[in-house]
Amino acid sequence: MWGVALSLALPAWAAQSGPQALEVGVGERLLVIAPHPDDETLGAGGVVQRVHARGGSVRIVLVTAGDGYVEAVVHETGSPRPRPAQYIRYGERRLREVRAAVRQLAPDGVRLQVLGFPDGGLETLLHAHWWRSHPERSSTTRASDPPYDDDALEPDVPYDGDDLRRELENIVNDVQPTIVVFPDPHDAHPDHRAAGLFTMLAVADWLGKGGKGPAAAPRLLGYLIHWPNWPGNWPVTPPRPAAARASLELPQQLQREGPVRVLTLTDAEVATKGAALAKHVTQQEEMPALLSAFVSRTEPFTLIDTAQVQHVASMIERRISATPHGH
């Protein structure tokens, strides 16, 4: 619940005239943070294509392998209580799918990195498991560090908030991004909220270290995936096939709270995004209506400024400093 309270405490935006076009320049350095495999395509599949087509570089970072989707693993295995190894195999399958999806979005020039933190457990890393002395244990894989030796960026890193923040900051420093696309901290899914907050914390730490940041701060764009009865009133009313031609608009509440940037996709980009999402077979089996709702003419984002990032980082740091090590 602390993550919910923190995300809702974000400072209000200045009034805006309405959504504005997202401009992608030549040679941008794009960093995409995805809580789970498929979020990179759902939230930023069009941006990835556009940056790649304009000669830029793209780094995609998966915070988890998506190995905590209990209902899907139960459905796939036929077991009411799958074993940890079955969850890990499911995560390995999702990692194969995301590689295929990224190749669909951009056949070359995109670097994909996997952190392998606990799916379904990111929010507790912000409070209950911040310190390395008290790591979290995944409720599904039962691991307390990434169980993907051949895939994880650091297979032996413990599941704690400080190490996740450090890994993200190191990646930001390595990429030196001009655009960072990450989960909107208002997202209704706790993993998405937490991934958004961890990204903001990492960016704040990076910018605060003199000489290590860029001459100008990157554009920070939040994408929304989970919101009550959104998009298209999903799952109450599954989207119609014609939705692929419609614009995807953020909920009115979020539009009122901050500036919105919208990338309008070409026909080819819409088709490629749909083809990439088709590679996420495990998710197509479980929630095809949700995935299809994002195969849209537009990708909307909230524009987050560095003052808000610093505000959130200071709130997190104050809460962490008040928490004893090991508790």
VEXDREN-2710 file (C-alpha; in Angstrom, 1 decimal):
% VEXDREN-2710
k/r/px/py/pz
1/MET/0.0/0.0/0.0
2/TRP/3.0/2.3/0.5
3/GLY/3.6/2.3/-3.2
4/VAL/0.1/3.3/-3.9
5/ALA/0.2/6.2/-1.5
6/LEU/3.5/7.3/-2.9
7/SER/2.3/7.3/-6.5
8/LEU/-0.8/9.3/-5.6
9/ALA/1.4/11.9/-3.8
10/LEU/3.1/12.9/-7.1
11/PRO/3.0/16.7/-7.4
12/ALA/0.3/18.2/-9.7
13/TRP/1.2/19.3/-13.2
14/ALA/0.8/22.7/-14.7
15/ALA/-2.4/23.1/-16.8
16/GLN/-1.9/22.0/-20.4
17/SER/-3.8/22.9/-23.5
18/GLY/-4.2/19.2/-24.4
19/PRO/-2.2/16.3/-25.8
20/GLN/0.7/17.3/-28.0
21/ALA/2.6/15.3/-30.7
22/LEU/5.7/13.4/-29.5
23/GLU/8.6/14.4/-31.7
24/VAL/11.4/11.8/-32.3
25/GLY/14.6/13.3/-33.5
26/VAL/17.5/11.7/-35.4
27/GLY/19.9/9.6/-33.4
28/GLU/17.9/9.5/-30.2
29/ARG/19.1/7.2/-27.4
30/LEU/16.0/5.4/-26.2
31/LEU/15.8/3.4/-22.9
32/VAL/12.6/1.4/-22.3
33/ILE/11.9/-0.1/-18.9
34/ALA/9.4/-3.0/-18.9
35/PRO/8.1/-4.7/-15.7
36/HIS/7.3/-7.9/-17.7
37/PRO/7.8/-9.3/-21.1
38/ASP/5.2/-7.8/-23.5
39/ASP/5.1/-4.4/-21.7
40/GLU/7.9/-3.2/-24.0
41/THR/5.7/-3.7/-27.0
42/LEU/2.4/-2.7/-25.4
43/GLY/3.7/0.6/-24.1
44/ALA/6.5/1.5/-26.5
45/GLY/6.4/-0.7/-29.6
46/GLY/5.8/2.3/-31.8
47/VAL/8.5/4.5/-30.2
48/VAL/11.0/1.7/-30.5
49/GLN/10.3/1.4/-34.2
50/ARG/10.5/5.2/-34.8
51/VAL/13.8/5.7/-32.9
52/HIS/15.3/2.7/-34.7
53/ALA/14.1/3.9/-38.1
54/ARG/15.6/7.4/-37.5
55/GLY/19.1/6.0/-36.8
56/GLY/18.9/5.9/-33.0
57/SER/19.9/3.3/-30.4
58/VAL/17.4/1.3/-28.3
59/ARG/18.0/-0.4/-25.0
60/ILE/15.1/-2.5/-23.5
61/VAL/15.3/-3.6/-19.9
62/LEU/13.0/-6.3/-18.4
63/VAL/12.8/-5.9/-14.7
64/THR/11.2/-9.4/-14.3
65/ALA/10.9/-12.5/-16.5
66/GLY/7.1/-12.6/-16.0
67/ASP/7.4/-15.8/-14.0
68/GLY/4.8/-14.9/-11.4
69/TYR/1.6/-15.3/-13.5
70/VAL/0.0/-17.9/-11.4
71/GLU/-3.2/-18.4/-13.3
72/ALA/-1.4/-18.8/-16.6
73/VAL/1.1/-21.4/-15.2
74/VAL/-1.8/-23.3/-13.6
75/HIS/-3.6/-23.2/-17.0
76/GLU/-0.5/-24.3/-18.9
77/THR/0.6/-27.1/-16.6
78/GLY/-2.8/-28.4/-15.5
79/SER/-1.5/-28.4/-11.9
80/PRO/-3.4/-26.4/-9.2
81/ARG/-0.1/-25.9/-7.4
82/PRO/2.8/-25.6/-9.9
83/ARG/6.3/-26.3/-8.7
84/PRO/9.0/-23.6/-8.7
85/ALA/10.7/-25.2/-11.6
86/GLN/7.5/-24.9/-13.7
87/TYR/7.3/-21.2/-13.0
88/ILE/11.0/-20.8/-14.0
89/ARG/10.3/-22.7/-17.3
90/TYR/7.4/-20.3/-17.9
91/GLY/9.7/-17.4/-17.4
92/GLU/12.2/-18.9/-19.8
93/ARG/9.4/-19.2/-22.4
94/ARG/8.4/-15.6/-21.9
95/LEU/12.0/-14.5/-22.4
96/ARG/12.1/-16.4/-25.7
97/GLU/8.9/-14.7/-26.8
98/VAL/10.2/-11.2/-25.9
99/ARG/13.3/-11.8/-28.0
100/ALA/11.1/-12.7/-31.0
101/ALA/8.9/-9.7/-30.4
102/VAL/11.9/-7.3/-30.2
103/ARG/13.3/-8.7/-33.5
104/GLN/9.9/-8.0/-35.1
105/LEU/10.0/-4.4/-33.9
106/ALA/13.6/-3.9/-35.0
107/PRO/15.6/-6.7/-36.6
108/ASP/18.9/-5.2/-35.5
109/GLY/20.3/-2.5/-33.3
110/VAL/18.2/-3.1/-30.2
111/ARG/19.8/-4.4/-27.0
112/LEU/17.6/-6.4/-24.6
113/GLN/18.7/-6.9/-21.0
114/VAL/17.0/-9.0/-18.3
115/LEU/17.3/-8.2/-14.6
116/GLY/15.1/-11.1/-13.4
117/PHE/13.7/-9.6/-10.2
118/PRO/10.6/-11.2/-8.6
119/ASP/7.4/-10.9/-10.7
120/GLY/4.6/-9.8/-8.4
121/GLY/7.0/-8.6/-5.8
122/LEU/8.5/-5.3/-7.0
123/GLU/6.4/-3.1/-4.7
124/THR/7.6/-4.7/-1.5
125/LEU/11.2/-4.0/-2.5
126/LEU/10.4/-0.3/-1.9
127/HIS/9.9/-0.9/1.8
128/ALA/10.0/-4.4/3.3
129/HIS/13.0/-5.6/1.3
130/TRP/15.1/-2.6/0.5
131/TRP/18.4/-3.8/2.1
132/ARG/20.6/-6.6/0.9
133/SER/20.5/-8.0/4.4
134/HIS/16.8/-8.8/4.0
135/PRO/16.2/-9.9/0.4
136/GLU/12.8/-10.9/-0.9
137/ARG/12.0/-14.5/-1.9
138/SER/9.7/-15.0/-4.9
139/SER/6.4/-16.5/-4.0
140/THR/6.4/-18.6/-7.2
141/THR/10.0/-19.5/-8.2
142/ARG/11.1/-19.5/-4.5
143/ALA/14.3/-17.8/-5.6
144/SER/15.9/-14.9/-3.7
145/ASP/18.1/-13.9/-6.7
146/PRO/17.5/-14.3/-10.5
147/PRO/17.2/-18.0/-11.5
148/TYR/18.2/-17.3/-15.1
149/ASP/21.9/-17.7/-15.1
150/ASP/22.2/-17.4/-18.9
151/ASP/19.9/-14.4/-19.3
152/ALA/20.1/-12.2/-16.2
153/LEU/22.4/-9.2/-16.3
154/GLU/23.6/-10.1/-12.7
155/PRO/22.4/-13.6/-11.8
156/ASP/23.8/-13.4/-8.3
157/VAL/22.3/-10.1/-7.2
158/PRO/19.9/-10.4/-4.3
159/TYR/16.3/-9.4/-4.5
160/ASP/16.4/-6.1/-2.7
161/GLY/15.4/-2.5/-3.6
162/ASP/18.9/-1.0/-3.3
163/ASP/20.3/-3.5/-5.8
164/LEU/17.5/-2.9/-8.2
165/ARG/18.0/0.8/-8.0
166/ARG/21.7/0.4/-8.5
167/GLU/21.2/-1.9/-11.6
168/LEU/18.9/0.6/-13.2
169/GLU/21.2/3.6/-12.4
170/ASN/24.1/1.7/-14.0
171/ILE/22.1/1.1/-17.1
172/VAL/20.9/4.7/-17.3
173/ASN/24.5/5.8/-17.0
174/ASP/25.6/3.4/-19.7
175/VAL/22.9/4.4/-22.1
176/GLN/23.1/8.2/-21.5
177/PRO/19.5/8.3/-22.8
178/THR/17.8/11.2/-24.5
179/ILE/14.4/9.5/-24.0
180/VAL/13.4/7.2/-21.1
181/VAL/10.1/5.4/-21.5
182/PHE/8.9/3.6/-18.3
183/PRO/5.7/2.6/-16.5
184/ASP/3.5/5.4/-15.3
185/PRO/3.7/5.5/-11.5
186/HIS/-0.1/5.9/-11.4
187/ASP/-0.6/2.4/-13.1
188/ALA/-3.0/0.2/-11.3
189/HIS/-0.7/-2.8/-11.3
190/PRO/1.7/-2.8/-8.3
191/ASP/4.7/-4.1/-10.4
192/HIS/4.2/-1.3/-12.9
193/ARG/3.9/1.4/-10.2
194/ALA/7.0/0.1/-8.5
195/ALA/9.0/-0.2/-11.8
196/GLY/8.0/3.4/-12.5
197/LEU/9.1/4.6/-9.1
198/PHE/12.4/2.7/-9.2
199/THR/13.1/4.2/-12.6
200/MET/12.5/7.7/-11.3
201/LEU/14.8/7.0/-8.3
202/ALA/17.6/5.7/-10.6
203/VAL/17.3/8.7/-13.0
204/ALA/17.3/11.1/-10.0
205/ASP/20.4/9.5/-8.6
206/TRP/22.1/9.6/-12.0
207/LEU/21.3/13.2/-12.6
208/GLY/22.4/14.1/-9.1
209/LYS/25.9/12.9/-9.7
210/GLY/27.8/15.7/-11.3
211/GLY/29.7/15.0/-14.5
212/LYS/28.0/11.7/-15.1
213/GLY/24.8/12.9/-16.6
214/PRO/24.1/14.4/-20.0
215/ALA/24.3/18.1/-20.8
216/ALA/20.4/18.1/-20.9
217/ALA/18.1/15.8/-18.9
218/PRO/16.3/13.2/-21.0
219/ARG/12.7/13.3/-21.8
220/LEU/10.8/11.1/-19.4
221/LEU/7.7/9.4/-20.7
222/GLY/5.4/7.3/-18.7
223/TYR/3.2/4.7/-20.3
224/LEU/0.0/3.2/-18.9
225/ILE/-1.1/-0.4/-19.2
226/HIS/-3.4/-1.2/-16.3
227/TRP/-6.3/1.1/-15.3
228/PRO/-9.9/0.3/-14.3
229/ASN/-12.1/-0.4/-17.4
230/TRP/-9.4/0.9/-19.7
231/PRO/-8.5/0.7/-22.5
232/GLY/-11.7/0.4/-24.4
233/ASN/-13.6/-0.5/-21.2
234/TRP/-11.6/-3.7/-21.1
235/PRO/-12.3/-6.3/-19.9
236/VAL/-16.0/-5.4/-19.7
237/THR/-16.3/-4.8/-23.4
238/PRO/-13.6/-6.5/-25.6
239/PRO/-12.3/-4.2/-28.3
240/ARG/-13.6/-4.6/-31.8
241/PRO/-11.2/-5.5/-34.7
242/ALA/-11.6/-1.9/-36.0
243/ALA/-9.9/-0.7/-32.8
244/ALA/-6.6/-1.1/-34.6
245/ARG/-7.4/2.1/-36.5
246/ALA/-8.6/4.1/-33.5
247/SER/-6.6/6.3/-31.3
248/LEU/-5.6/5.2/-27.8
249/GLU/-6.3/7.9/-25.3
250/LEU/-5.3/8.1/-21.7
251/PRO/-8.0/8.1/-19.0
252/GLN/-9.4/11.6/-18.5
253/GLN/-8.1/11.7/-14.9
254/LEU/-4.5/11.3/-16.0
255/GLN/-5.0/13.8/-18.9
256/ARG/-6.1/16.4/-16.3
257/GLU/-3.2/15.8/-14.0
258/GLY/-0.3/16.2/-16.5
259/PRO/0.9/17.0/-20.0
260/VAL/0.4/14.2/-22.5
261/ARG/2.6/13.4/-25.5
262/VAL/1.2/11.2/-28.3
263/LEU/3.1/9.4/-31.0
264/THR/1.0/8.8/-34.1
265/LEU/1.9/5.5/-35.8
266/THR/2.0/4.8/-39.5
267/ASP/0.1/1.9/-41.0
268/ALA/3.3/-0.1/-41.2
269/GLU/4.2/0.7/-37.5
270/VAL/0.7/-0.4/-36.4
271/ALA/1.0/-3.6/-38.3
272/THR/4.5/-4.3/-37.0
273/LYS/3.4/-3.7/-33.4
274/GLY/0.6/-6.2/-33.9
275/ALA/3.0/-8.7/-35.3
276/ALA/5.3/-8.2/-32.4
277/LEU/2.5/-8.7/-29.9
278/ALA/1.6/-11.9/-31.7
279/LYS/5.0/-13.3/-30.6
280/HIS/3.9/-13.1/-27.0
281/VAL/2.0/-16.4/-27.3
282/THR/1.6/-17.0/-23.6
283/GLN/-0.1/-13.7/-23.1
284/GLN/-2.2/-14.1/-26.3
285/GLU/-3.5/-17.3/-24.7
286/GLU/-4.5/-15.5/-21.5
287/MET/-5.5/-11.9/-22.4
288/PRO/-5.8/-11.4/-26.2
289/ALA/-8.4/-8.6/-25.8
290/LEU/-6.1/-6.5/-23.7
291/LEU/-3.2/-7.0/-26.1
292/SER/-5.3/-6.1/-29.1
293/ALA/-6.4/-2.9/-27.5
294/PHE/-2.9/-1.5/-27.7
295/VAL/-2.6/-2.2/-31.5
296/SER/-3.7/1.3/-32.1
297/ARG/-3.1/4.4/-34.2
298/THR/-1.4/6.2/-31.3
299/GLU/0.8/5.6/-28.2
300/PRO/0.1/8.1/-25.4
301/PHE/2.5/9.1/-22.7
302/THR/2.6/11.3/-19.6
303/LEU/5.5/13.7/-19.7
304/ILE/7.3/13.7/-16.4
305/ASP/9.7/16.5/-15.5
306/THR/12.9/16.3/-13.4
307/ALA/11.4/18.3/-10.6
308/GLN/8.8/15.5/-10.1
309/VAL/11.5/12.9/-10.3
310/GLN/13.5/14.6/-7.6
311/HIS/10.4/15.0/-5.5
312/VAL/9.6/11.3/-5.7
313/ALA/13.2/10.3/-5.0
314/SER/13.4/12.4/-1.9
315/MET/10.2/10.8/-0.6
316/ILE/11.6/7.3/-1.2
317/GLU/14.9/8.2/0.4
318/ARG/13.3/9.6/3.5
319/ARG/11.2/6.5/3.9
320/ILE/14.2/4.3/3.4
321/SER/16.3/6.2/5.9
322/ALA/13.6/5.7/8.5
323/THR/13.7/1.9/8.0
324/PRO/16.3/0.0/10.1
325/HIS/18.5/-2.5/8.2
326/GLY/17.2/-6.0/8.2
327/HIS/13.6/-5.0/8.9
END
